[in-house]
Amino acid sequence: MPVYKAPLRDMRFILDEVFDAAGIWASLPALAEHVDRDTVDAILEEAAKFNENVVFPLNRSGDEEGAKFDNGVVTTPAGFKDAFAQYGEGGWIGLGADPRWGGQGMPKMVTVMTEEIIFGANPSFALYPLLGIGAALAMSQHGSDELNDRYLPKIYSGEWAGTMCLTEPHAGTDLGIIKTRALPQADGSYRITGTKIFITGGEHDLADNIIHLVLAKLPDAPAGSKGISLFLVPKFLVNEDGSVGARNAVAAGSIEHKMGIKASATCVMNFDDAQGWLVGEINEGLAAMFVMMNYERLSMGLQGLGASEVAYQNAVAYARDRIQGRSATGVKVPQKAADPIIVHPDVRRMLLSVRAHVEAGRCFAMYVSKYLDLSKYSDDAAVKTAAADRVALMTPVAKAFLTDRAFDACVDAQQVFGGHGYIREWGMEQLVRDTRIAQIYEGTNGIQALDLVGRKLVRNKGAYVREYLDEVRALVAAT
Ligand SMILES: Cc1cc2nc3c(=O)[nH]c(=O)nc-3n(C[C@H](O)[C@H](O)[C@H](O)COP(=O)(O)OP(=O)(O)OC[C@H]3O[C@@H](n4cnc5c(N)ncnc54)[C@H](O)[C@@H]3O)c2cc1C
């Protein structure tokens, strides 16, 4: 059976030795009062405990059981409901959220680690809270106060969950051609009609309500991506007093049978004149949704990173234990019939390339997080802008690079197990299956490359990349 221990020692090393995180937090007035190393250490310890003891044990059983669909109702595997409730009650969903809506206001430099841990422990489970966090983030930046006050506290507490509904049967990468329609109503709401596919957590039994963020077009919208608006469509309408009311006209038509992340319900969602509310401005839905997508693109990188860590931990333990052949440089363990396979250069090559990816990838994710925090919390306008530029440049890299290398890492780790890596019992084949999706969703990695080269490298006459290279040169000069 695979094992997982949250890599707290490495995380602390990166925080303290590589980034001087405490210094950064102390320098930002918005964080200085409530974020310090002791608090963050306590959060990391608790995250490790919860994910190792509650979430990780559901990873294998969740894969075996899978999410089940019956006549519009989706049931998650045994244990998921209880774990999700504990996750919400523990404040984990709102860890990085604004305290105004019940969040704890922790910076990304903290949640980047707790996200890696939950993805390492159980990627299918991790997706349920993650989608709610992403939806809430887009709402908090583009939604009205009224909508946000009504919905966000319940999402952050885990009482309600969230989704993002972009993809349609004929429109995945090219969202400009979506067909879902939104008809304005006299009371200011909209009627949403259309079919969305591949919706993660579109229906499930973990929360009392599911808040869908849906891309749709008004009847007179301009063609293409300039005519897309964003709507909030709850599974259950919400009464004036905030309680859950009548069922809205949105339902799951089926769930997909997938290669991996089988415990995550991937749903066909039918909106049939469902009542919805505009989030942000008409025809500016894609920009609003990109808030959520950018957040989740880094998260997909963290899915890859979490998987790579599990891959390494298990492969190195196996390589120390499994004995085959003798070391090329002479017998290492004469009292045994053969040496452990970790003595063989090819096995070491695989282990070290996984480890190099994990250690460098974790630093890279923290680097992007640092700039996300500076762009959000700095009170110096120039620092804020420069940080936002760096995030824009690095987001497609973080998504594609971390997930491509993660898949390679999982395959390498599987290879270390020889034939046993192909057998379910050892957990490596699940790791490979579960990690593959991260290269595909949230914009395929090919689309990330187009974003980097076609948009980010050329924006402002190459300023983004010039500023980055200046930073690299300064670092090289200083070391
Ligand atoms: C398990 C799972 C969960 C998902 N969860 C969600 C979710 O919660 N919400 C949601 O809205 N969607 C979700 N998706 C959808 C996912 O984001 C899309 O599948 C993905 O963005 C690709 O779209 P597509 O499948 O339509 O492929 P297509 O857009 O048809 O692309 C097919 C291939 O063509 C390439 N391609 C397309 N256009 C171009 C171009 N202009 N230039 C170069 N290459 C191009 C792509 O890179 C890809 O390799 C999920 C998908 C899966 C499988």
The ligand as an SDF file (V2000), in Angstrom:
LIG
                    3D

 53 58  0  0  0  0  0  0  0  0999 V2000
  -11.9000   15.1450  -15.8020 C   0  0  0  0  0  0  0  0  0  0  0  0
  -12.1970   16.4790  -16.4090 C   0  0  0  0  0  0  0  0  0  0  0  0
  -12.6320   17.5170  -15.6030 C   0  0  0  0  0  0  0  0  0  0  0  0
  -12.9550   18.7540  -16.1670 C   0  0  0  0  0  0  0  0  0  0  0  0
  -13.4790   19.7490  -15.3720 N   0  0  0  0  0  0  0  0  0  0  0  0
  -14.0090   20.8470  -15.9710 C   0  0  0  0  0  0  0  0  0  0  0  0
  -14.7720   21.7940  -15.2140 C   0  0  0  0  0  0  0  0  0  0  0  0
  -14.9250   21.6770  -13.9870 O   0  0  0  0  0  0  0  0  0  0  0  0
  -15.3500   22.8280  -15.8720 N   0  0  0  0  0  0  0  0  0  0  0  0
  -15.2170   23.0040  -17.2190 C   0  0  0  0  0  0  0  0  0  0  0  0
  -15.7760   23.9480  -17.7560 O   0  0  0  0  0  0  0  0  0  0  0  0
  -14.4780   22.1350  -17.9640 N   0  0  0  0  0  0  0  0  0  0  0  0
  -13.8870   21.0690  -17.3690 C   0  0  0  0  0  0  0  0  0  0  0  0
  -13.1710   20.1630  -18.1200 N   0  0  0  0  0  0  0  0  0  0  0  0
  -12.9700   20.4290  -19.5400 C   0  0  0  0  0  0  0  0  0  0  0  0
  -11.5210   20.7330  -19.8960 C   0  0  0  0  0  0  0  0  0  0  0  0
  -11.1230   21.9760  -19.3780 O   0  0  0  0  0  0  0  0  0  0  0  0
  -11.4200   20.6300  -21.4290 C   0  0  0  0  0  0  0  0  0  0  0  0
  -11.5590   19.2520  -21.7440 O   0  0  0  0  0  0  0  0  0  0  0  0
  -10.1330   21.1860  -21.9640 C   0  0  0  0  0  0  0  0  0  0  0  0
  -10.0610   22.5750  -21.7630 O   0  0  0  0  0  0  0  0  0  0  0  0
   -9.9810   20.8990  -23.4690 C   0  0  0  0  0  0  0  0  0  0  0  0
  -11.1680   21.1250  -24.1800 O   0  0  0  0  0  0  0  0  0  0  0  0
  -11.7250   19.9760  -25.1440 P   0  0  0  0  0  0  0  0  0  0  0  0
  -11.7720   18.7120  -24.3720 O   0  0  0  0  0  0  0  0  0  0  0  0
  -12.9810   20.4400  -25.7630 O   0  0  0  0  0  0  0  0  0  0  0  0
  -10.6120   19.7990  -26.2600 O   0  0  0  0  0  0  0  0  0  0  0  0
  -10.4970   20.6500  -27.6130 P   0  0  0  0  0  0  0  0  0  0  0  0
  -10.6700   22.0880  -27.3330 O   0  0  0  0  0  0  0  0  0  0  0  0
  -11.3630   20.0330  -28.6370 O   0  0  0  0  0  0  0  0  0  0  0  0
   -8.9740   20.3990  -27.9960 O   0  0  0  0  0  0  0  0  0  0  0  0
   -8.5200   19.1780  -28.5770 C   0  0  0  0  0  0  0  0  0  0  0  0
   -7.0210   19.3040  -28.8660 C   0  0  0  0  0  0  0  0  0  0  0  0
   -6.7940   20.3820  -29.7850 O   0  0  0  0  0  0  0  0  0  0  0  0
   -5.8930   21.3180  -29.2300 C   0  0  0  0  0  0  0  0  0  0  0  0
   -6.3020   22.6710  -29.6270 N   0  0  0  0  0  0  0  0  0  0  0  0
   -7.5430   23.2030  -29.5520 C   0  0  0  0  0  0  0  0  0  0  0  0
   -7.5350   24.4630  -30.0040 N   0  0  0  0  0  0  0  0  0  0  0  0
   -6.2720   24.7470  -30.3560 C   0  0  0  0  0  0  0  0  0  0  0  0
   -5.6200   25.8980  -30.8840 C   0  0  0  0  0  0  0  0  0  0  0  0
   -6.2810   27.0320  -31.0960 N   0  0  0  0  0  0  0  0  0  0  0  0
   -4.3010   25.8130  -31.1270 N   0  0  0  0  0  0  0  0  0  0  0  0
   -3.6080   24.6890  -30.8650 C   0  0  0  0  0  0  0  0  0  0  0  0
   -4.1750   23.5660  -30.3720 N   0  0  0  0  0  0  0  0  0  0  0  0
   -5.4820   23.5960  -30.1190 C   0  0  0  0  0  0  0  0  0  0  0  0
   -5.9710   21.1260  -27.7120 C   0  0  0  0  0  0  0  0  0  0  0  0
   -4.7800   21.5370  -27.0540 O   0  0  0  0  0  0  0  0  0  0  0  0
   -6.2000   19.6250  -27.6150 C   0  0  0  0  0  0  0  0  0  0  0  0
   -4.9740   18.9530  -27.6740 O   0  0  0  0  0  0  0  0  0  0  0  0
  -12.7920   18.9540  -17.5610 C   0  0  0  0  0  0  0  0  0  0  0  0
  -12.3190   17.9090  -18.3660 C   0  0  0  0  0  0  0  0  0  0  0  0
  -12.0480   16.6810  -17.8110 C   0  0  0  0  0  0  0  0  0  0  0  0
  -11.6040   15.5710  -18.7140 C   0  0  0  0  0  0  0  0  0  0  0  0
  1  2  1  0
  2  3  1  0
  2 52  2  0
  3  4  2  0
  4  5  1  0
  4 50  1  0
  5  6  2  0
  6  7  1  0
  6 13  1  0
  7  8  2  0
  7  9  1  0
  9 10  1  0
 10 11  2  0
 10 12  1  0
 12 13  2  0
 13 14  1  0
 14 15  1  0
 14 50  1  0
 15 16  1  0
 16 17  1  0
 16 18  1  0
 18 19  1  0
 18 20  1  0
 20 21  1  0
 20 22  1  0
 22 23  1  0
 23 24  1  0
 24 25  2  0
 24 26  1  0
 24 27  1  0
 27 28  1  0
 28 29  2  0
 28 30  1  0
 28 31  1  0
 31 32  1  0
 32 33  1  0
 33 34  1  0
 33 48  1  0
 34 35  1  0
 35 36  1  0
 35 46  1  0
 36 37  1  0
 36 45  1  0
 37 38  2  0
 38 39  1  0
 39 40  1  0
 39 45  2  0
 40 41  1  0
 40 42  2  0
 42 43  1  0
 43 44  2  0
 44 45  1  0
 46 47  1  0
 46 48  1  0
 48 49  1  0
 50 51  2  0
 51 52  1  0
 52 53  1  0
M  END
$$$$
